[in-house]
Amino acid sequence: MDILILAVVIALVAVGAISGLVVSSRKKKQLPPPAPPSTPTITAPPAEPQVGEDAVETAEEPRRTIEEVGLPEAEAPAPAPVAEPEAPAAPEIEVPEPTAGRLVRLRARLARSQNSLGKGLLTLLSREHLDEDTWEEIEETLLIADVGVVPTQELVDRLRERVKVLGTRTPADLRALLKEELLALVGTDFDRTVKTESGEDTPGVIMVVGVNGTGKTTTTGKLARVLVADGRSVVLGAADTFRAAAADQLQTWGDRVGARTVRGPEGGDPASIAYDAVKEGIAEGADVVLIDTAGRLHTKTGLMDELGKVKRVVEKHGPLDEILLVLDATTGQNGLTQARVFAEVVDITGIVLTKLDGTAKGGIVVAVQRELGVPVKLIGLGEGPDDLAPFEPEAFVDALIGD
């Protein structure tokens, strides 16, 4: 009996031990992972970007909006103000110098031409004996100054006669005599006014012609300043489409005095642009339309014919009030050749002589007027924007012979 009880107890103990092992095994499988170490983890700073083969591409974390982050609107940063683009500044409008008295102010520049004419003549006429050799020198002086053969002969004949009658010749007498004869040669009875009124309810139209290199486009721009200075509103027509940047040059002149420039594509039809310029001038109620034509070479008949076409097309709006021929005063007889050819194509009404200061020979004024039978109306005496002046015979002769 005792043995039986002992056996039962041993059996129970064995079963309990086995059950404990099973439970212990299950508990070991269900144990939670070990707790993280109490020492805080230190995150290394981001690596510097690498260059070359060691570079490692990293995906940039996308930026999140305020709504995604969940910040209240009060904490949201204010949007940066957007700067308005600045409008380009309008070109400053210049106020040209009044034309009244310009030639008198520019007299010193004009007087540079007197060495070959005025002073030379006074020196020769002041000789005690005026023999044939002296008169030949006087004639040569006039020819060198580009006065022309026929006007030179006329002047010499008149001087011979008057000096003989005068007898005793003081410097003051000679200067007064020479001034009187030169004024007669230059001509004081021409109408030298630049026509700017059409006589109709349309703008006055002025066409400017001349070969390349005479300063034609520059003269057109300076003439715009002259007209604005006299209180006229001006529209410019850039009909010189064959010379690179001619339209840009003319527009720059116009912008400086507030005159609008009508232009077309480079190489476009000059007659069409001239026509549009007059049309725009009529629409705007402008006082004057100035048309700058292409610089024609007088040896190219086809180009001269095209200049005639420009004239005919413009005249569909009404008659041209002025056709001004721009001549370089330093070209002498070559300038006269140009004048003849232009006069055959268009009816020249006035002459503009540029570069008359410095090396120019003042006698060209007489020669070109005799050649064309039309007056010199404007002269250019320098590179300044206001160095274009109305031609005044008295001031011109005074500058030639000096004080």
C-alpha positions as CSV (number, residue, x, y, z in Angstrom):
1,M,0.0,0.0,0.0
2,D,2.7,2.4,1.0
3,I,4.6,1.4,-2.1
4,L,1.5,2.0,-4.2
5,I,1.1,5.5,-2.7
6,L,4.7,6.3,-3.2
7,A,4.5,5.3,-6.9
8,V,1.5,7.6,-7.4
9,V,3.3,10.5,-5.7
10,I,6.4,10.0,-7.9
11,A,4.1,9.8,-11.0
12,L,2.4,13.1,-10.1
13,V,5.7,14.8,-9.4
14,A,7.0,13.6,-12.8
15,V,3.9,14.9,-14.6
16,G,4.2,18.3,-12.9
17,A,7.8,18.6,-13.8
18,I,7.1,17.9,-17.5
19,S,4.2,20.5,-17.4
20,G,6.5,23.1,-16.0
21,L,9.1,22.6,-18.7
22,V,6.4,23.0,-21.4
23,V,5.1,26.2,-19.8
24,S,8.6,27.5,-19.3
25,S,9.3,26.8,-22.9
26,R,6.2,28.6,-24.1
27,K,6.9,31.6,-21.8
28,K,10.4,31.9,-23.3
29,K,9.0,32.0,-26.8
30,Q,6.5,34.8,-25.8
31,L,9.1,37.0,-24.0
32,P,9.0,40.6,-25.3
33,P,12.1,42.0,-27.1
34,P,14.7,43.5,-24.9
35,A,14.2,47.1,-23.9
36,P,16.3,49.7,-25.9
37,P,19.4,50.9,-24.2
38,S,19.0,53.9,-21.9
39,T,21.8,55.7,-23.7
40,P,20.3,58.1,-26.3
41,T,21.1,57.5,-29.9
42,I,23.1,60.3,-31.6
43,T,22.2,60.9,-35.2
44,A,25.2,61.8,-37.4
45,P,24.9,65.0,-39.4
46,P,24.2,64.6,-43.1
47,A,27.2,63.9,-45.2
48,E,28.7,66.6,-47.3
49,P,27.8,66.3,-50.9
50,Q,30.5,64.4,-52.8
51,V,31.9,65.2,-56.2
52,G,33.0,62.8,-58.9
53,E,32.9,59.0,-58.5
54,D,32.3,59.2,-54.6
55,A,29.0,61.2,-55.1
56,V,26.0,59.4,-53.7
57,E,22.6,60.4,-54.9
58,T,20.1,61.0,-52.1
59,A,16.4,61.5,-52.5
60,E,15.3,64.9,-51.2
61,E,12.3,64.7,-48.9
62,P,9.4,66.5,-50.7
63,R,8.3,69.8,-49.1
64,R,4.9,69.6,-47.3
65,T,2.4,72.4,-47.5
66,I,1.0,74.1,-44.4
67,E,-2.2,72.2,-44.7
68,E,-0.3,68.8,-44.7
69,V,1.8,69.8,-41.6
70,G,-1.3,71.0,-39.9
71,L,-0.1,74.4,-38.6
72,P,-2.7,76.9,-37.8
73,E,-3.2,79.7,-40.3
74,A,-2.0,82.3,-37.7
75,E,1.4,80.5,-37.6
76,A,1.8,80.3,-41.4
77,P,4.5,82.6,-42.8
78,A,3.2,85.6,-44.8
79,P,3.7,85.2,-48.5
80,A,6.6,87.3,-49.9
81,P,5.4,90.3,-51.9
82,V,5.7,89.9,-55.7
83,A,7.6,92.8,-57.2
84,E,5.8,94.5,-60.1
85,P,8.1,94.6,-63.2
86,E,9.2,98.2,-63.9
87,A,7.9,99.7,-67.1
88,P,10.7,101.0,-69.4
89,A,11.3,104.6,-68.8
90,A,10.1,106.9,-71.7
91,P,12.9,108.7,-73.4
92,E,13.4,112.2,-72.1
93,I,12.1,114.8,-74.6
94,E,14.7,117.4,-75.4
95,V,13.9,121.1,-76.0
96,P,15.9,122.1,-79.1
97,E,17.6,125.4,-79.3
98,P,15.5,128.2,-81.0
99,T,16.5,128.6,-84.7
100,A,16.6,132.4,-84.5
101,G,20.1,133.6,-84.5
102,R,21.7,130.2,-84.8
103,L,23.9,131.2,-87.7
104,V,25.2,134.2,-85.8
105,R,26.1,132.0,-82.8
106,L,27.9,129.6,-85.1
107,R,29.8,132.3,-86.9
108,A,33.1,131.3,-85.5
109,R,32.8,127.9,-87.1
110,L,31.8,129.3,-90.4
111,A,34.7,131.8,-90.3
112,R,37.1,128.8,-90.6
113,S,36.3,128.8,-94.3
114,Q,37.4,132.4,-94.8
115,N,41.2,131.6,-95.2
116,S,40.7,130.6,-98.8
117,L,38.2,133.3,-99.7
118,G,37.6,136.3,-97.6
119,K,41.0,136.9,-96.1
120,G,42.8,135.9,-99.3
121,L,40.8,138.4,-101.3
122,L,41.3,141.2,-98.8
123,T,45.0,140.6,-98.8
124,L,45.3,140.7,-102.5
125,L,43.1,143.8,-102.9
126,S,45.2,145.6,-100.3
127,R,48.3,145.6,-102.5
128,E,49.5,149.0,-103.6
129,H,49.5,148.1,-107.2
130,L,46.9,145.8,-108.6
131,D,48.5,144.5,-111.8
132,E,47.4,141.6,-114.0
133,D,49.3,139.1,-112.0
134,T,47.3,140.2,-108.9
135,W,44.0,140.0,-110.7
136,E,44.9,136.5,-111.8
137,E,45.7,135.6,-108.2
138,I,42.3,137.0,-107.1
139,E,40.6,134.9,-109.8
140,E,42.5,131.8,-108.8
141,T,41.5,132.3,-105.1
142,L,37.8,132.4,-106.1
143,L,38.1,129.3,-108.3
144,I,39.9,127.4,-105.5
145,A,37.0,128.4,-103.2
146,D,34.6,126.6,-105.6
147,V,32.8,129.8,-106.6
148,G,32.6,128.6,-110.2
149,V,34.1,129.9,-113.4
150,V,31.2,132.1,-114.6
151,P,30.6,133.7,-111.1
152,T,34.3,134.2,-110.7
153,Q,34.6,136.1,-113.9
154,E,31.7,138.3,-113.1
155,L,33.1,139.1,-109.6
156,V,36.6,139.9,-110.9
157,D,35.2,142.2,-113.6
158,R,33.1,144.1,-111.1
159,L,35.9,144.4,-108.6
160,R,38.3,145.8,-111.3
161,E,35.8,148.4,-112.3
162,R,34.9,149.5,-108.7
163,V,38.5,149.6,-107.5
164,K,39.5,151.8,-110.4
165,V,36.7,154.2,-109.6
166,L,37.4,154.0,-105.8
167,G,41.0,155.2,-106.2
168,T,42.5,155.3,-102.7
169,R,41.7,152.0,-100.9
170,T,41.6,151.9,-97.1
171,P,41.1,148.5,-95.4
172,A,37.6,149.6,-94.4
173,D,36.8,150.6,-97.9
174,L,38.0,147.3,-99.3
175,R,36.1,145.3,-96.7
176,A,32.8,147.2,-97.5
177,L,33.4,146.8,-101.2
178,L,34.1,143.1,-101.0
179,K,31.1,142.5,-98.7
180,E,28.8,144.3,-101.1
181,E,30.0,142.3,-104.1
182,L,29.9,138.9,-102.3
183,L,26.4,139.6,-101.1
184,A,25.3,140.3,-104.7
185,L,27.0,137.1,-105.8
186,V,25.4,135.0,-103.0
187,G,22.0,136.6,-103.6
188,T,19.8,138.4,-101.2
189,D,16.5,138.2,-103.2
190,F,16.0,134.4,-102.8
191,D,13.1,133.1,-100.7
192,R,15.0,130.9,-98.3
193,T,12.1,129.9,-96.1
194,V,11.6,126.1,-95.7
195,K,8.0,125.5,-96.8
196,T,6.1,123.7,-94.1
197,E,2.5,124.5,-94.9
198,S,0.6,122.8,-97.7
199,G,-2.2,125.4,-98.0
200,E,-4.7,122.6,-97.5
201,D,-6.0,120.8,-94.5
202,T,-3.1,118.4,-94.6
203,P,0.5,118.5,-93.2
204,G,3.3,120.1,-95.1
205,V,5.4,117.4,-96.8
206,I,9.2,117.7,-97.2
207,M,11.2,115.0,-99.0
208,V,15.0,114.9,-98.3
209,V,17.2,113.5,-101.0
210,G,21.0,113.1,-101.5
211,V,23.7,110.5,-102.0
212,N,25.2,108.4,-99.3
213,G,27.7,110.1,-97.1
214,T,26.4,113.6,-97.3
215,G,24.7,113.4,-93.9
216,K,21.2,113.1,-95.3
217,T,19.6,111.1,-92.5
218,T,21.3,113.2,-89.8
219,T,20.2,116.3,-91.6
220,T,16.6,115.0,-91.6
221,G,16.8,114.4,-87.9
222,K,18.3,117.9,-87.2
223,L,15.6,119.4,-89.4
224,A,13.0,117.8,-87.2
225,R,14.6,119.6,-84.3
226,V,14.5,122.9,-86.2
227,L,10.8,122.5,-86.8
228,V,10.0,121.4,-83.3
229,A,12.0,124.4,-82.0
230,D,9.7,126.6,-84.1
231,G,6.6,125.0,-82.6
232,R,5.7,122.4,-85.3
233,S,4.6,118.8,-84.7
234,V,6.5,116.4,-86.9
235,V,6.1,112.8,-88.3
236,L,9.2,111.2,-89.8
237,G,9.1,108.7,-92.6
238,A,12.1,106.3,-92.7
239,A,12.0,105.5,-96.5
240,D,15.8,104.8,-96.6
241,T,15.3,101.0,-96.5
242,F,18.5,100.1,-98.2
243,R,21.1,101.4,-95.7
244,A,21.5,99.3,-92.6
245,A,20.2,100.9,-89.4
246,A,19.0,104.1,-91.3
247,A,15.5,103.7,-89.8
248,D,17.0,103.2,-86.3
249,Q,19.1,106.3,-86.7
250,L,16.2,108.4,-87.8
251,Q,13.9,107.1,-85.0
252,T,16.5,108.0,-82.4
253,W,16.5,111.6,-83.7
254,G,12.7,111.6,-83.6
255,D,12.4,110.1,-80.1
256,R,14.7,112.9,-78.7
257,V,12.2,115.6,-79.7
258,G,8.9,113.6,-79.4
259,A,8.4,113.0,-83.2
260,R,7.0,109.7,-84.3
261,T,8.8,107.6,-86.9
262,V,6.9,105.6,-89.5
263,R,9.1,102.7,-90.7
264,G,8.9,99.4,-92.5
265,P,11.1,96.2,-92.9
266,E,14.7,96.5,-94.0
267,G,14.7,96.3,-97.8
268,G,11.0,97.2,-98.0
269,D,9.4,99.4,-100.6
270,P,10.5,103.0,-100.0
271,A,7.5,104.5,-101.8
272,S,5.1,102.5,-99.7
273,I,6.7,103.7,-96.5
274,A,6.7,107.3,-97.7
275,Y,3.0,107.0,-98.6
276,D,2.2,105.5,-95.1
277,A,4.1,108.3,-93.4
278,V,2.1,111.0,-95.1
279,K,-1.1,109.0,-94.3
280,E,-0.2,108.8,-90.6
281,G,0.7,112.5,-90.6
282,I,-2.8,113.3,-91.9
283,A,-4.5,111.0,-89.4
284,E,-2.6,112.6,-86.5
285,G,-3.1,116.1,-87.6
286,A,0.7,116.7,-87.7
287,D,2.1,120.0,-89.0
288,V,4.9,118.5,-91.1
289,V,5.9,115.1,-92.5
290,L,9.6,114.7,-93.2
291,I,10.6,111.8,-95.5
292,D,14.2,110.5,-95.5
293,T,14.8,108.8,-98.8
294,A,17.5,106.3,-99.7
295,G,21.0,107.6,-100.5
296,R,21.1,107.2,-104.2
297,L,24.3,107.0,-106.2
298,H,24.0,109.4,-109.1
299,T,25.6,106.9,-111.4
300,K,22.8,104.3,-111.0
301,T,20.0,105.4,-113.2
302,G,17.6,102.6,-111.9
303,L,17.8,104.0,-108.4
304,M,17.2,107.5,-109.6
305,D,14.1,106.3,-111.3
306,E,12.9,104.7,-108.0
307,L,13.4,108.1,-106.3
308,G,11.0,109.5,-108.9
309,K,8.5,106.8,-108.0
310,V,8.7,107.8,-104.3
311,K,7.8,111.4,-105.3
312,R,4.9,110.3,-107.5
313,V,3.4,108.0,-104.8
314,V,3.7,110.7,-102.1
315,E,1.9,113.2,-104.4
316,K,-1.2,111.0,-104.4
317,H,-1.9,112.7,-101.0
318,G,-1.2,116.1,-102.4
319,P,1.7,118.1,-103.8
320,L,5.1,118.0,-102.1
321,D,5.9,121.3,-100.4
322,E,9.7,121.0,-100.4
323,I,12.3,118.7,-101.9
324,L,15.6,119.5,-100.2
325,L,18.8,118.3,-101.7
326,V,21.6,117.6,-99.2
327,L,25.1,118.2,-100.5
328,D,28.5,117.8,-98.8
329,A,30.1,121.2,-99.0
330,T,33.6,119.7,-99.1
331,T,33.0,117.7,-102.4
332,G,33.2,120.8,-104.7
333,Q,32.5,120.0,-108.3
334,N,31.4,116.5,-107.6
335,G,28.6,117.9,-105.5
336,L,27.5,120.0,-108.5
337,T,27.4,116.8,-110.6
338,Q,25.1,115.2,-108.1
339,A,23.0,118.3,-108.0
340,R,22.4,118.2,-111.8
341,V,21.3,114.5,-111.8
342,F,18.9,114.9,-108.9
343,A,17.4,118.0,-110.5
344,E,16.6,116.0,-113.6
345,V,14.6,113.4,-111.5
346,V,12.8,115.6,-108.9
347,D,12.1,119.3,-108.7
348,I,14.6,120.5,-106.2
349,T,13.3,123.5,-104.3
350,G,16.1,124.0,-101.8
351,I,19.6,123.0,-100.9
352,V,21.1,122.0,-97.6
353,L,24.9,122.3,-97.4
354,T,26.5,120.1,-94.7
355,K,30.1,120.2,-93.4
356,L,30.4,123.8,-94.2
357,D,32.7,124.5,-91.2
358,G,36.4,123.7,-91.2
359,T,37.7,122.5,-94.6
360,A,34.7,123.5,-96.7
361,K,35.1,126.1,-99.4
362,G,32.4,128.8,-99.0
363,G,32.2,129.5,-102.7
364,I,30.1,126.3,-103.2
365,V,27.1,128.3,-102.0
366,V,27.4,130.5,-105.0
367,A,28.2,127.7,-107.5
368,V,25.3,125.4,-106.5
369,Q,22.8,128.2,-106.5
370,R,23.9,129.2,-110.0
371,E,23.8,125.5,-111.2
372,L,20.3,124.8,-110.0
373,G,18.7,128.2,-109.8
374,V,17.4,127.4,-106.3
375,P,18.5,128.8,-103.0
376,V,20.6,127.3,-100.2
377,K,18.1,127.2,-97.3
378,L,20.0,125.4,-94.6
379,I,23.7,124.9,-93.7
380,G,25.3,122.4,-91.3
381,L,28.2,123.7,-89.3
382,G,29.1,120.9,-87.0
383,E,28.3,117.6,-85.4
384,G,26.0,118.9,-82.6
385,P,22.3,118.3,-82.7
386,D,21.5,122.0,-83.1
387,D,24.3,122.8,-85.6
388,L,21.9,123.0,-88.5
389,A,21.0,126.7,-89.2
390,P,18.8,128.6,-91.6
391,F,21.1,130.2,-94.2
392,E,21.4,134.0,-93.8
393,P,23.5,135.7,-96.6
394,E,24.6,138.6,-94.5
395,A,25.9,136.5,-91.6
396,F,27.5,134.2,-94.1
397,V,29.4,136.9,-95.9
398,D,30.4,138.6,-92.6
399,A,31.9,135.3,-91.5
400,L,33.8,134.9,-94.7
401,I,35.5,138.3,-94.7
402,G,35.9,138.6,-90.9
403,D,35.8,141.7,-88.8
